[in-house]
């Protein structure tokens, strides 16, 4: 038997993926304990990956120092020349000093991939994908932002989504 304990907020974001796993709610400390039967061990890898994603924090250098950001809060990243902006949940934006290629390498394991010369997107924040003219894709993100996947990145984007 394997047990995991999460806070309620993190559990709410993954509970639909855990529908076949038994959970117990601990009211006094607002935590959830997940028990996995040995027959369901294959599911534990997905659970562990998701747990790591939810708890992962990354340090970014800014003009004023360093900032720690949860990977799950990154919506997308864009560059305007040498100015790089990380867009977070709730429309918060932070300017960082890392070049885009460095951020791409740093964030790939957190489901953040390049979709154009100037954009990276968090795959977990995509709400809708629409095919547009010239074989491009338009993404609508959970926060309402819209981004375009340029033609040269469409194949890699689809591969990352498994479509």
ROSE-4610 file (N, C-alpha, C; in Angstrom, 1 decimal, always signed):
// ROSE-4610
residu = [X/X/X/X/X/X/X/X/X/X/X/X/X/X/X/X/X/X/X/X/X/X/X/X/X/X/X/X/X/X/X/X/X/X/X/X/X/X/X/X/X/X/X/X/X/X/X/X/X/X/X/X/X/X/X/X/X/X/X/X/X/X/X/X/X/X/X/X/X/X/X/X/X/X/X/X/X/X/X/X/X/X/X/X/X/X/X/X/X/X/X/X/X/X/X/X/X/X/X/X/X/X/X/X/X/X/X/X/X/X/X/X/X/X/X/X/X/X/X/X/X/X/X/X/X/X/X/X/X/X/X/X/X/X/X/X/X/X/X/X/X/X/X/X/X/X/X/X/X/X/X/X/X/X/X/X/X/X/X/X/X/X/X/X/X/X/X/X/X/X/X/X/X/X/X/X/X/X/X/X/X/X/X/X/X/X/X/X/X/X/X/X/X/X/X/X/X/X/X/X/X/X/X/X/X/X/X/X/X/X/X/X/X/X/X/X/X/X/X/X/X/X/X/X/X/X/X/X/X/X/X/X/X/X/X/X/X/X/X/X/X/X/X/X/X/X/X/X/X/X/X/X/X/X/X/X/X/X/X/X/X/X/X/X/X/X/X/X/X/X/X/X/X/X/X/X/X/X/X/X/X/X/X/X/X/X/X/X/X/X/X/X/X/X/X/X/X/X/X/X/X/X/X/X/X/X/X/X/X/X/X/X/X/X/X/X/X/X/X/X/X/X/X/X/X/X/X/X/X/X/X/X/X/X/X/X/X/X/X/X/X/X/X/X/X/X/X/X/X/X/X/X/X/X/X/X/X/X/X/X/X/X/X/X/X/X/X/X/X/X/X/X/X/X/X/X/X/X/X/X/X/X/X/X/X/X/X/X/X/X/X/X/X/X/X/X/X/X/X/X/X/X/X/X/X/X/X/X/X/X/X/X/X/X/X/X/X/X/X/X/X/X/X/X/X/X/X/X/X/X/X/X/X/X/X/X/X/X/X/X/X/X/X/X/X/X/X/X/X/X/X/X/X/X/X/X/X/X/X/X/X/X/X/X/X/X/X/X/X/X/X/X/X/X/X/X/X/X/X/X/X/X/X/X/X/X/X/X/X]
num = [1/1/1/2/2/2/3/3/3/4/4/4/5/5/5/6/6/6/7/7/7/8/8/8/9/9/9/10/10/10/11/11/11/12/12/12/13/13/13/14/14/14/15/15/15/16/16/16/17/17/17/18/18/18/19/19/19/20/20/20/21/21/21/22/22/22/23/23/23/24/24/24/25/25/25/26/26/26/27/27/27/28/28/28/29/29/29/30/30/30/31/31/31/32/32/32/33/33/33/34/34/34/35/35/35/36/36/36/37/37/37/38/38/38/39/39/39/40/40/40/41/41/41/42/42/42/43/43/43/44/44/44/45/45/45/46/46/46/47/47/47/48/48/48/49/49/49/50/50/50/51/51/51/52/52/52/53/53/53/54/54/54/55/55/55/56/56/56/57/57/57/58/58/58/59/59/59/60/60/60/61/61/61/62/62/62/63/63/63/64/64/64/65/65/65/66/66/66/67/67/67/68/68/68/69/69/69/70/70/70/71/71/71/72/72/72/73/73/73/74/74/74/75/75/75/76/76/76/77/77/77/78/78/78/79/79/79/80/80/80/81/81/81/82/82/82/83/83/83/84/84/84/85/85/85/86/86/86/87/87/87/88/88/88/89/89/89/90/90/90/91/91/91/92/92/92/93/93/93/94/94/94/95/95/95/96/96/96/97/97/97/98/98/98/99/99/99/100/100/100/101/101/101/102/102/102/103/103/103/104/104/104/105/105/105/106/106/106/107/107/107/108/108/108/109/109/109/110/110/110/111/111/111/112/112/112/113/113/113/114/114/114/115/115/115/116/116/116/117/117/117/118/118/118/119/119/119/120/120/120/121/121/121/122/122/122/123/123/123/124/124/124/125/125/125/126/126/126/127/127/127/128/128/128/129/129/129/130/130/130/131/131/131/132/132/132/133/133/133/134/134/134/135/135/135/136/136/136/137/137/137/138/138/138/139/139/139/140/140/140/141/141/141/142/142/142/143/143/143/144/144/144/145/145/145/146/146/146/147/147/147/148/148/148/149/149/149/150/150/150/151/151/151/152/152/152/153/153/153/154/154/154/155/155/155/156/156/156/157/157/157/158/158/158/159/159/159/160/160/160/161/161/161/162/162/162/163/163/163]
x = [+0.8/+0.0/+0.9/+0.6/+1.3/+0.4/+0.9/+0.0/+0.7/+0.0/+0.4/-0.5/+0.1/-0.7/-0.5/-1.6/-1.5/-2.4/-2.2/-3.1/-4.3/-5.5/-6.7/-6.6/-5.9/-5.9/-5.2/-4.0/-3.3/-4.2/-4.8/-5.7/-6.8/-7.4/-8.5/-8.1/-6.8/-6.4/-6.1/-5.9/-5.6/-6.7/-7.7/-8.6/-9.3/-9.5/-10.2/-9.2/-7.9/-7.0/-6.8/-7.3/-7.2/-8.5/-9.4/-10.8/-10.8/-9.8/-9.9/-9.1/-8.6/-7.8/-8.5/-8.4/-9.2/-8.5/-9.4/-8.9/-9.6/-8.9/-9.5/-9.2/-10.2/-10.1/-9.8/-8.8/-8.5/-8.8/-10.0/-10.6/-9.7/-9.1/-8.4/-7.2/-6.5/-5.3/-5.5/-6.7/-7.0/-6.1/-5.8/-5.0/-5.8/-5.3/-5.9/-4.9/-5.3/-4.4/-4.9/-4.0/-4.4/-3.7/-4.5/-4.0/-4.1/-3.0/-2.9/-2.7/-3.6/-3.5/-2.3/-1.7/-0.6/-0.9/-2.2/-2.6/-2.6/-2.6/-2.6/-1.3/-0.2/+1.1/+1.5/+1.0/+1.3/+0.8/-0.3/-0.8/+0.0/+0.8/+1.6/+2.6/+3.1/+4.1/+3.4/+2.2/+1.5/+1.2/+0.8/+0.6/+1.8/+2.9/+4.2/+4.6/+4.5/+4.9/+4.0/+2.7/+1.8/+2.1/+2.4/+2.8/+4.0/+5.0/+6.3/+6.0/+5.2/+4.8/+4.2/+3.2/+2.5/+3.3/+4.4/+5.2/+6.5/+6.8/+8.1/+8.1/+9.2/+9.4/+10.7/+10.8/+11.9/+12.4/+13.7/+14.2/+14.5/+14.1/+14.3/+15.1/+16.1/+16.8/+16.0/+15.8/+15.1/+16.0/+15.6/+16.4/+16.7/+15.9/+16.0/+16.6/+16.8/+17.3/+16.7/+16.3/+15.8/+14.4/+13.5/+12.2/+11.9/+11.2/+10.8/+9.4/+9.2/+7.8/+7.5/+6.2/+5.7/+5.6/+6.1/+6.0/+4.5/+3.6/+2.2/+1.6/+2.2/+1.6/+2.0/+2.9/+3.4/+2.3/+1.8/+0.9/+1.6/+2.3/+3.2/+4.3/+5.3/+6.5/+6.6/+6.9/+7.1/+8.3/+8.9/+10.1/+9.8/+10.3/+10.3/+11.7/+12.4/+13.8/+14.5/+15.2/+15.9/+15.1/+13.9/+13.0/+12.2/+12.3/+11.6/+10.5/+9.3/+8.2/+7.6/+7.5/+6.8/+5.4/+4.4/+3.0/+2.5/+2.0/+1.6/+0.0/-0.5/-1.9/-2.3/-3.6/-4.2/-3.5/-3.1/-2.6/-1.4/-0.6/+0.6/+1.7/+2.6/+3.7/+5.0/+6.1/+7.4/+8.4/+9.2/+10.3/+11.5/+12.1/+13.3/+14.5/+15.6/+16.9/+17.4/+16.7/+17.1/+16.7/+17.6/+17.2/+16.1/+15.3/+14.2/+14.7/+15.9/+16.3/+16.7/+17.2/+17.6/+16.3/+15.3/+14.0/+13.4/+13.5/+12.9/+13.6/+14.9/+15.6/+15.2/+15.1/+14.8/+13.4/+12.5/+11.0/+10.4/+11.1/+10.5/+9.9/+10.6/+10.1/+8.8/+8.5/+7.3/+6.2/+6.3/+5.3/+5.2/+6.3/+6.4/+7.2/+6.6/+7.3/+7.2/+8.1/+8.2/+7.1/+6.4/+5.4/+5.6/+6.7/+7.1/+8.4/+8.9/+10.2/+10.2/+9.1/+9.1/+8.2/+7.7/+6.7/+7.0/+6.8/+6.7/+5.3/+4.7/+3.4/+3.4/+2.7/+2.5/+1.3/+1.6/+0.6/-0.6/-0.3/-1.4/-2.4/-2.1/-2.9/-3.7/-3.7/-4.4/-5.9/-6.8/-8.2/-8.8/-8.3/-8.9/-7.8/-7.8/-6.9/-7.8/-7.5/-8.2/-7.3/-7.6/-6.8/-7.2/-6.1/-6.3/-5.7/-5.8/-5.2/-3.7/-3.2/-1.8/-1.3/-2.1/-1.7/-1.1/-1.6/-1.2/-2.3/-1.9/-2.9/-3.0/-4.2/-4.5/-4.9/-4.2/-4.5/-5.2/-6.2/-6.9/-6.5/-6.0/-5.5/-6.6/-6.4/-7.4/-7.7/-6.7/-6.9/-7.5/-7.8/-8.4/-7.4/-6.1/-5.0/-5.1/-4.7/-4.7/-3.3/-2.7/-1.4/-1.5/-0.5/-0.5/+0.7/+0.5/+1.6/+2.0/+3.2/+3.7/+3.9/+3.8/+3.9/+5.1/+6.3/+7.5/+7.5/+6.5/+6.4/+5.2/+4.3/+3.1/+3.4/+4.3/+4.5/+5.0/+6.0/+6.5/+5.5/+4.6/+3.5/+2.6/+2.2/+1.2/+1.9/+3.2/+3.9/+3.9/+4.1/+4.1/+2.7/+1.6/+0.3/-0.2/+0.6/+0.2/-1.0/-1.1/-2.1/-1.5]
y = [-1.2/+0.0/+1.2/+2.2/+3.5/+4.6/+5.6/+6.7/+8.0/+9.0/+10.3/+11.3/+12.4/+13.4/+14.7/+15.4/+16.7/+17.7/+19.0/+19.9/+19.9/+20.5/+20.4/+21.1/+22.3/+23.0/+22.3/+21.6/+20.8/+19.6/+19.0/+17.8/+18.2/+19.3/+19.8/+19.8/+20.2/+20.4/+19.1/+18.0/+16.7/+15.6/+15.9/+14.8/+14.1/+14.8/+14.0/+13.0/+13.2/+12.2/+11.0/+11.2/+10.2/+9.4/+9.5/+9.0/+7.5/+6.7/+5.3/+5.0/+6.0/+5.8/+6.3/+5.5/+5.8/+7.0/+7.9/+9.1/+9.2/+9.8/+10.1/+11.5/+12.2/+13.7/+13.8/+14.6/+14.9/+16.3/+16.5/+17.9/+18.7/+18.2/+19.1/+19.8/+19.2/+19.9/+20.2/+20.0/+20.4/+19.7/+18.4/+17.6/+16.4/+15.9/+14.7/+13.6/+12.4/+11.2/+10.3/+10.0/+9.1/+7.7/+6.7/+5.3/+4.6/+4.0/+3.3/+1.8/+1.0/-0.4/-0.9/-2.0/-2.5/-2.8/-3.2/-3.4/-2.1/-1.0/+0.3/+1.0/+0.3/+0.9/+1.7/+1.2/+2.0/+3.4/+3.6/+5.0/+5.9/+5.3/+6.1/+7.0/+6.6/+7.4/+8.7/+8.6/+9.8/+10.7/+10.1/+10.9/+11.6/+10.8/+11.4/+12.6/+12.4/+13.5/+14.7/+14.5/+15.6/+16.3/+15.5/+16.1/+16.9/+16.4/+17.2/+18.5/+18.4/+19.6/+20.7/+20.2/+21.1/+21.8/+21.1/+21.7/+22.3/+22.2/+22.7/+24.2/+24.8/+26.2/+26.5/+27.5/+27.8/+29.2/+29.4/+30.8/+31.5/+32.7/+33.5/+34.8/+35.1/+36.4/+37.5/+38.6/+39.8/+40.9/+42.1/+43.3/+43.7/+43.3/+43.6/+42.5/+41.3/+40.2/+38.9/+38.0/+36.7/+36.6/+35.8/+35.6/+34.1/+33.5/+32.1/+32.0/+31.2/+31.1/+29.6/+29.2/+27.9/+27.6/+26.5/+26.1/+26.1/+25.7/+25.6/+26.9/+28.0/+29.3/+30.0/+29.5/+30.0/+29.8/+30.8/+30.7/+30.6/+31.7/+31.7/+32.7/+32.6/+33.5/+34.1/+35.4/+36.1/+37.0/+37.2/+38.1/+39.2/+40.4/+41.5/+42.0/+41.5/+41.7/+41.0/+41.8/+41.3/+41.3/+41.9/+41.9/+40.6/+39.9/+38.6/+38.7/+38.4/+38.5/+37.2/+36.8/+35.6/+36.0/+35.5/+35.8/+34.7/+35.1/+34.1/+34.1/+33.2/+33.2/+34.6/+34.9/+36.1/+37.4/+37.2/+38.3/+39.0/+38.4/+38.9/+38.7/+39.7/+39.5/+40.0/+39.2/+39.5/+39.5/+40.5/+40.6/+39.9/+39.0/+38.2/+38.5/+38.1/+38.4/+37.2/+36.1/+34.9/+34.9/+34.5/+34.5/+33.4/+33.5/+32.6/+31.1/+30.9/+29.6/+28.9/+29.7/+29.2/+28.8/+29.6/+29.3/+28.1/+27.9/+26.8/+25.5/+25.5/+24.3/+24.1/+25.1/+25.0/+24.5/+24.8/+24.6/+23.5/+22.8/+21.7/+20.6/+20.3/+19.2/+19.7/+20.9/+21.5/+21.7/+21.1/+21.2/+22.6/+23.3/+24.6/+24.4/+24.7/+24.4/+25.7/+25.7/+26.8/+26.6/+27.8/+27.7/+28.7/+29.5/+30.5/+31.1/+31.9/+32.6/+33.3/+33.9/+34.7/+34.2/+33.0/+32.5/+31.1/+30.9/+29.6/+29.6/+28.4/+28.2/+27.0/+27.1/+26.0/+25.2/+24.0/+23.1/+22.9/+22.9/+22.7/+23.9/+25.0/+26.2/+26.4/+25.4/+25.6/+25.1/+26.0/+25.7/+25.2/+25.8/+25.5/+25.7/+24.8/+24.9/+25.0/+26.0/+26.2/+26.2/+25.5/+25.5/+26.7/+27.5/+28.7/+28.6/+29.7/+29.7/+29.4/+28.9/+28.6/+27.6/+26.6/+25.5/+26.0/+27.1/+27.6/+27.1/+27.2/+26.9/+28.2/+28.4/+29.5/+28.9/+29.2/+28.7/+29.7/+29.3/+30.1/+29.5/+30.3/+29.8/+30.0/+29.4/+29.5/+30.9/+31.8/+33.2/+34.1/+33.5/+34.2/+34.7/+34.6/+35.0/+34.1/+34.7/+34.0/+34.1/+32.9/+32.8/+32.0/+32.2/+31.5/+30.6/+29.4/+28.4/+28.6/+29.1/+29.3/+28.0/+28.0/+26.8/+25.9/+26.6/+25.8/+25.0/+25.4/+24.7/+23.9/+23.8/+23.0/+21.6/+20.9/+19.5/+19.2/+20.0/+19.7/+20.0/+20.9/+21.2/+20.0/+19.5/+18.4/+17.2/+16.9/+15.8/+15.9/+17.1/+17.3/+17.0/+17.3/+17.0/+15.6/+14.9/+13.6/+13.5/+14.6/+14.6/+14.6]
z = [+0.0/+0.0/+0.0/-0.8/-0.9/-0.6/+0.3/+0.7/+0.3/-0.2/-0.4/+0.3/+0.8/+1.4/+0.7/+0.4/-0.3/+0.5/+0.2/+0.8/-0.2/+0.3/-0.4/-1.8/-1.8/-3.0/-4.1/-3.8/-4.9/-5.3/-4.3/-4.6/-5.5/-5.3/-6.2/-7.6/-7.9/-9.2/-9.9/-9.2/-9.8/-9.5/-8.8/-8.4/-9.5/-10.7/-11.8/-12.4/-12.2/-12.7/-11.8/-10.6/-9.5/-9.2/-10.2/-9.9/-9.5/-9.8/-9.5/-8.2/-7.5/-6.4/-5.1/-4.0/-2.8/-2.1/-1.6/-0.9/+0.4/+1.4/+2.7/+3.0/+3.5/+3.8/+5.3/+5.6/+7.0/+7.3/+7.8/+8.0/+8.9/+10.0/+11.0/+10.4/+9.4/+8.9/+7.4/+6.9/+5.5/+4.5/+4.8/+3.9/+3.4/+2.3/+1.6/+1.6/+2.0/+2.0/+0.8/-0.1/-1.2/-0.9/-1.0/-0.8/-2.1/-2.5/-3.8/-3.6/-4.1/-4.0/-4.9/-4.5/-5.3/-6.8/-7.0/-8.4/-9.3/-8.6/-9.3/-9.3/-9.1/-9.0/-10.2/-11.4/-12.7/-12.6/-11.9/-11.8/-10.9/-10.1/-9.2/-9.9/-11.0/-11.7/-12.2/-12.7/-13.1/-11.9/-10.8/-9.6/-9.1/-9.1/-8.6/-9.5/-10.8/-11.8/-11.5/-11.4/-11.1/-9.8/-8.8/-7.5/-7.6/-8.3/-8.5/-9.2/-10.2/-11.0/-10.1/-9.2/-8.4/-7.3/-6.9/-5.8/-6.3/-7.6/-8.1/-8.2/-7.6/-7.7/-8.4/-9.2/-10.1/-9.7/-9.7/-9.4/-10.7/-10.8/-12.0/-11.6/-12.3/-12.1/-12.7/-11.9/-12.4/-12.3/-12.7/-12.6/-11.2/-10.3/-8.9/-8.0/-8.5/-7.7/-8.3/-7.4/-7.8/-7.2/-8.0/-7.6/-7.7/-6.8/-6.8/-7.3/-8.3/-8.9/-9.0/-8.7/-8.8/-10.3/-10.8/-12.2/-12.7/-11.8/-12.1/-12.4/-11.9/-12.1/-13.4/-14.1/-15.4/-16.4/-17.1/-18.2/-19.5/-19.8/-21.0/-20.8/-21.7/-21.6/-23.0/-23.0/-24.3/-24.3/-25.5/-25.6/-26.5/-26.2/-27.0/-27.1/-28.1/-28.2/-27.1/-26.3/-25.1/-23.8/-23.9/-22.7/-22.7/-21.6/-21.5/-20.3/-20.6/-19.6/-19.4/-18.1/-17.6/-17.2/-17.9/-17.5/-16.6/-15.5/-14.4/-14.3/-13.5/-13.2/-12.7/-12.8/-12.3/-13.0/-14.3/-15.1/-14.5/-13.6/-13.1/-14.1/-14.3/-15.2/-14.5/-14.8/-14.2/-15.3/-15.3/-16.3/-15.8/-16.6/-16.1/-17.0/-16.6/-17.3/-18.1/-18.1/-18.8/-20.2/-21.1/-22.6/-22.8/-23.8/-24.1/-24.3/-25.0/-25.2/-23.8/-22.9/-21.6/-20.8/-20.9/-20.2/-20.9/-22.2/-22.8/-22.3/-22.2/-21.7/-20.2/-19.4/-18.0/-17.7/-18.6/-18.3/-19.0/-19.9/-20.7/-19.8/-18.7/-17.8/-17.1/-17.1/-16.5/-17.5/-18.7/-19.8/-20.4/-20.4/-21.0/-22.3/-23.5/-24.7/-25.6/-26.6/-27.5/-28.6/-28.9/-29.9/-31.0/-30.9/-31.9/-31.5/-32.4/-32.1/-30.8/-30.4/-29.2/-28.1/-28.2/-27.2/-26.7/-25.4/-24.8/-24.1/-24.0/-23.4/-22.5/-21.4/-20.5/-21.0/-21.4/-22.0/-21.0/-19.7/-18.8/-18.7/-19.3/-19.3/-20.5/-21.5/-22.7/-22.5/-22.9/-22.8/-24.1/-25.3/-26.6/-27.6/-28.7/-29.8/-31.1/-31.9/-33.1/-34.3/-35.4/-36.6/-37.3/-37.8/-38.5/-39.9/-40.7/-42.0/-42.0/-43.1/-43.3/-42.3/-41.9/-41.0/-39.7/-39.2/-37.9/-36.9/-35.6/-34.6/-33.7/-33.2/-32.3/-30.9/-29.9/-28.6/-27.7/-27.0/-26.0/-24.7/-23.8/-22.5/-21.5/-20.3/-19.2/-18.8/-18.9/-18.5/-19.6/-20.8/-21.9/-22.9/-22.6/-23.5/-24.8/-25.9/-27.2/-27.7/-28.1/-28.7/-30.0/-30.9/-32.1/-32.1/-32.6/-32.8/-34.2/-34.4/-35.8/-36.5/-37.9/-38.7/-38.4/-38.1/-37.9/-36.5/-35.7/-34.3/-34.2/-35.2/-35.1/-34.9/-35.6/-35.5/-34.1/-33.6/-32.3/-31.2/-31.4/-30.4/-30.4/-31.6/-31.6/-31.0/-31.2/-30.6/-29.1/-28.6/-27.1/-26.5/-27.3/-26.8/-27.1/-28.0/-28.3/-29.3/-30.2/-31.2/-32.6]
